[in-house]
Amino acid sequence: MIKKHIKGVVLLGVILSMGLTSCQLTNKYQTPETDPTGLFRGENPTDTTTIANIPWKEYFTDPVLQALIDEGLNNNYDMRIVAERIKQAEAALGMARAAYFPSLALAGNFTHTRFSNGARGKDVLGYHANEYMVGLTASWEIDVWGKLNRQSKSKYADMLNSYEGRNLMQTSLISNIANTYYSILALDEQLRVTQDMIALMEESLSMMEQLWEAGLTNRAGLEQMKASIYSAKISIPDMDNNIRQLENSICLMLGRKPGSITRTTLKEQYVPTQLAHGVPAQMLAKRPDVKQAELSFRSAFELTNAARASFYPSINITSASIGYAGALFKPENLAANIIGSIAQPIFAKKQLTTQLKVAKAEEQAALLTFEKTVLSAAKEVSDILYTYETSMSKNQDRGNQVESLTKAVSDTKDLFAGNEVSSYLEIINAQQSLLQARLSQVSDKLQQLQATSDLYRALGGGTN
């Protein structure tokens, strides 16, 4: 008889938890709408080819850079911290889902009671009774209105958010390693250019010293040439310092102790003449920060619905136990009890109303954050594209500038050797202009390489 009673109650609980789902709030989540038109300033592309779909090992072709990125993804401390955050989010989701099921515990209790036997004297409480029970106890909240379901969905969105956080960290790390690597290569090249120009200036100084000794030029020109050389030499320690600091920065990203970095040369780096960026909708679908913002809104949306469900009655099996009373493990001593309850909030010191207001405000703030993130993403892509295009447009003129100044330096050197230069300033100006032009040429290529890396990240590349 007891077993039938227990089965009946359990069946009733299952029916309530499954059959009453029609009573749950049916406000289903929908992804916020965005208008992709004009997100990429000045263009509305239709070509869906995008560099974001290229795996990073194919996009960054320098084998040394590939090895550095691979090491960073495995050893970077921020990546390892994010991995622990993901474990926390997964555990929180498991805890939320566990609320669907009864909580079970092994329990035992013992009661000793004494009664008066009606007699006078020392043994007034002479009659006594002992009661004890050992068994399983359970409590269970039946999710009629979907509060627990909404809380679980919120935690699920939080877990997906942590995955996108890892993707965001990964694509940012790849881009940062590449940009720092390119910066070191550019400094290496600028150092080489400066040293070459110093050697050329010293040749001119040697000739000027010979002419000064012969009385064919003045001391002012000689000292001006020396000052020009000193100015170039002064820049070398700064470049060495910057190289060392950038090497240490890469080591930190790789989880290494500070040290030197193996590398190739800037000349070996290829800058593509075109960067396919696809349509704005693809960027929104792939960028981890945009997806994070959308998932944060989704989590807030579900919590708002959970707050609404708190206004409805809660149905609980507050105490359910089955075990043995009296002598253990005897069928005739099997005992069970089940206590159910239903509670309708009436007055909760404005707690439920305040919770709902807070949840709605959080939801609206999350929606605004999502919209802002979309615009920020579009701005970033637009800025990088224009930076890349304007930098590439300088290549021809920069090359012509370097070529003309190289000829000017050669010509002034020949004229100077033949004592045909009217002023020493012509030599100094030509050499300084050539040095600046060649350094700017290196900076142009660095800007272009970093733009390719930045755009890859901005479009959501590097997560595959």
N, C-alpha and C positions, 0 to 999 in steps of 0.2 A: 504493500500500500504506500509506504514511504517513497519507494523508488518511482512509482507512477506519479506521485505528487511532484517529485523533483523534476522528472522529465517534462511534466506539464508546465512547470514554471520556466524551465530553460527554453522550451519551445515558445512560450509566450514572449520571452525576452528577444528571441531571434525574430519573431514576427514583428515586434515593436521596432526593432532596429532596422529591419529591411522593408517591412510593409509600410511604415510611416514616412518613408523617404519622400513621398509625394507632398508631405507637409513642409519639407525643407525649403529654405529660401532659394528661389530659382534665378536670382540675379547673376547671370553667367558673365565671366570675364571676357572682354574683347580688347584686342590690342589697340592702343590709341592710334587714330588716323593721322598720317602726315602727308603733306603735299610736297612731293619731290621736285616739282617744277621750279627751276631757277636756283636750286641749292648750289650748283656749281656756277658761280657768277659768269654771266655772259654766254652760257651755252646750255643746251638741253640735249645731251648725247643720246644716241639710240644704239650705239655699238656696245654690246654687253661683254666684250673682251676686257678683262681687267687683270693687272699684275697681281692682285690680291689672291688669285686662284693658283698662282705659281708657288710650289713648295719652296721654303727658304733656301734649301740646299741647291736648288736650281736657279734661284734668283741671284744669290750671292755666289759667284763662280770662283772667287779666289780661294784655293784650297787651304791656305793658312788662315784666312778669315773664317772659313767653314769650321775648321778645327777649334778656333777660339769660341765661336758661337755654340758649338756642340758642348764644349767644356762648361761654358757659362750656364747653359740650360740644365746641366746635370749637377753643378756645384754651387750655383748662385744662392746666397742665403735668403734673399727675398723670395725666390722660387720655392725654397724649402719651407719657408714660413707660410707661404700661401697654401702649400700642400697640407700643412697642419690645420689651417683654417678650413679647408675642405673637409677634413675629417670631423671637425667640430660641427659643420653644417650638416653632414650626413648623420651624425649622432643625434642632432637636434630633430631632424626629420624622423628618425626612428622612434624617438621619444614621443613625438606628436602622434605618430601612427599607432603607437602602443596604447594611446588613450581610448581607442576603439574597443579594446578587449578588457575583460574583467581583471582586477588585480587579485592575485591569489596569495595566501599566506598559510603556513602551518602554525596553528595556535592551540594553546591548551589553557584551561583555567580550573581552579580548585576553589570551592566555597565550603567553609566550615561554619555551621550555624548552631547556636545553643538556644534552647528554650527552657522556660520555667516548667518544672514538673508539678507545680502546685503545692509542693511540700515546703515546710519550714525547716530551717537549719542551714548547715553549711552547703549542702548540695542543692541550692535553689535552682541553679541552671543545670540541672542534672541531665536533662534530655538534650541530645545534640544530633546533628545530621551532617554528613559530608556529601558534597556533590562535586563531581569533576567531569571534564569533557576534553577530549583530544580529537582534533580533526582539521579540516581545511575551512578557511573563511575567505569570502570574496566580496568585492564591491564593484559596482558597474554603473556607469552613467550611459543611458541609452540616448544616442545622438539623433533625437527626433527632428530638431530644427536645423541641423547641419553645422552647429557651432564648432564641434570638434573637426568635422570635415574641412571647414574653412580654415581653421588654424593649421591643419595638416597641409592644405594647399599653399598656405603662406610660407610654411617651412620648406616646402618643396621648391617654391620660387626662390627662397633664400639660398637653398643648396645649388640651384642652377646659377644663381648670381655668383656664388663662390667659384664655380667652374669658369664663368666668364672673367672673374677676377684673375684667375690663373692665366687665361688666354691673354688678358690685357697685360699682365706682367711679362708673359713670354714675348709677345710682339714688341713691347717696349724694350725689353732686354736685348732682343736681336738688333733692333734699330740703334740702340745706344752703343752696343759693342761695335757695330759697323761704323757709326759716325765717329766714334773715338779712334778707331783703327785708321779711318781715312784721314783724320786730323793729324795723327802721328806721321802718316806717309807724306802729307802735305808739308809738315814741318821739316821732315827729312829732306824733301826736295828744296824747300826754301833755304835751308841751311847749306845745301850743296850749291845752289845758285849764288848765295851770298859769298861763299868761299871762293867760287870761280870769279866773281866780280872783284873781290879783294885782290886776287892774284893779278887780274887785269889792271886794276888801279895801281898796284905796286910797280908794274912794268912802266906805266906812264910816269909814276913818281921817279923811278930810276932815270928815265930819259930827261925829266925836268931838272933833276939834280945835276946831270951832266951839262945841260944848257945853262943852269945857274952858275956853275963853276966856270963856265966859259964866258959868263957875263952876257948871255943872250936872253935871259929872262930875269924877272925880279923875284925878290924873296917872298913877296906877298902871294904870288902864284904858287910858290913851292909850299908855303904853310897852308894855303887853302886846299891843296891836294892832300896833304897829310891829314888835315881835319876831316876831309871826306872819307878817307880810309878809316880813321878812328871811329867815325860815325857808323860805318858798316860793321866794324869789329865789335862795337858795343852791343849790337843786336844779337850776336852769337850766343852769349851767356843766357839771354832771355829765351832764345829758342831752345837751347839745351835744357833749361829749367822747365819749359812748357812740355817738352818731349817726356822728360822724366815724370812729371806729374800725370800726364795722360797715360803713360805706361802703368803707373800705380793705380789709376782709375780703372783701367781694364782689369788689372789683377784683382781689385776689389770685386768687380762684377763677376769674375771667374771664381771667386772664393779662394784666391791665392794670396800668399804673402807678397808684399811689394817686390817688384823685380823687373827685369827687362822683358820685352815682348818680341818674339820672332815675327818678322814681317817681310813683305815683298817691297815693291816700289810703286810710286804714284803712276809712273808711266805704264805699268802693267794693268792698271784699272781701266775698265771699259765703261764709258758713259753712253747709254742708249740714246739714240736720236729722237725716239718717241716713247712715251709712257702711256700705255693703255689704262684708262681709269674707269671704264664701264659707265653704268648709269647710277644716279644717286641711290636708287632703291637697293642696289647691291651693297653699297657702302653701309647703309642702315642695317642691312641683314647680316653683315660680317663684322662690323666694328664692335669689339667687346664692350667698350664703355657705353655705347648706345644700347646694347643688349642688357647690360647691367642696369641702366636707368629704367628700361622697360620692365625688367623683372622686379625692381624695387617698387615700381608702381603696382605691379601685379600683386606683390606681397601685401602692400598697403590696402589694396582693393579687397583682398580676401579677409584681412583683419577687420575692415569696416563691416563686412557682412557678419563676421563672427560677433562683433559688438552689437549688431542689430539682433542677432539670435539670442543674445543674453537677456533680452526683454521677455522672451517666451518662457513657458514653464519648463523646468528641468525634471526629468524622470530618472530616478536612481534606484538601483537595488543597493540599499545602503548597508545591508548586512545579510550575508548568506553563508551558512555553515553546514557542514555535514561531518559527522564523526561518531565517536562512541562515548556514551555517558554511563558511568558506573564501571562495571567490569569491562575491560578492553577486549575488542575483537570477538565479541559474542553477538550474533545476529539480533538477538532480542534487545540488545542495548544500543542499536543503531538509532541515531537521532539526527534530525535536520530542522533548520528553521530558516525562513526567508522573510526579510522585511523590505518592502518597497515603499518609495515615497515620491511625491510630486510636489514641486514648489513653484509658485508663481510669484515673481518679484512684485512687490507693491510699493514699498518705500525702502530705498537703499542709500539714503543721504546723497542723492543726486549722483552717485557713483556711476551707475549705468549710463545716465544721460551724458555725464562728463566724458566717460570712456568713448561713447559714440562720437561726440564732438571732436575729441582729440583724434580719433581714427579718421574722421572725415577730413580734418585739417592735414593730417599726415598724407592722406591719399591725394589731396589737391596739391600739396607741396611736391609729392613724388611725380605727379603729372607735369607740373611746371618744370621740374628738374629734367624730366625726359625731353620736353620740348626744347629746353635750353641746350641740352647735350646734343640734340640733332643739329641745331643751328651752329653750335661750336664746332661740331665735326665737319659741317659743310664749309664753314669759314676756313678751317685748317686745310682742307683739301684744296680749296680755291686759292689760298695763299701759296701753298707749296707748288701748285701747278704754275702759277704766274711767276714765282721765283725761278723755277726751272726753265721756263720759256724765255724769260728775260736774260737769264745767265747764258743760255745756249745762244741767244741772238748776238752776244758779244764776242763769240769765238772768232769769227772772221775778222772783225776789226781789231781785236786784241792780237791776233796773229800778225796782221799787217803792221800794227804798231811795233811789236817786238822786232819784226823783220827790218823796218825802217830805222829803228834806233840801233840795231846791230850794225847796219851799214854806216850810220852816222858815227858810231864809236870807231869803227874801222877807218873811216875816212879821216876823222880828226886825228887819229893816231898817226896815219901816214903823213898828213899835212904837218903835224907837230914834229915828226922826225925830220921833215924837210925844212923846218923853221918857217912854215908858211901860214901858221895859225896866228891870227891877229890878237887873240886873247886866250889866256889859260882857262877862262870860264867856259869856253866852248867845249873843252875836253871834260871838265868836271860835270857840267850840265848833261852832256851826252851820256856819260857813264852812270850818273845817278838816275837819269830818266830810264835808261835801259834796265838797271837793277830794279827799280820800282815796277816797271812794266812786266818783267819776268816774275817778280813776286806776285803781282796781281793776276798773272796768267795762272799761276799755281792756285791762288785763292779762288779763281773762277772754276777750275776743275773740282776743287774741294766742295764748293757750293753746289755744283751739279751732282756730284756723287752723294752728298748728304741729302739733296732733294730727292734723289731716287730712293734712298733708304727711308726718308721721312714719309714719302708718298705711299710706299709699300705698307708702312705701319698705319698711316692715316686711313687707308682703304680697308684695313682689317687683315692684311697679309701676315704670314708668320705663324698662324695657328694650326697649319696643316703640315 
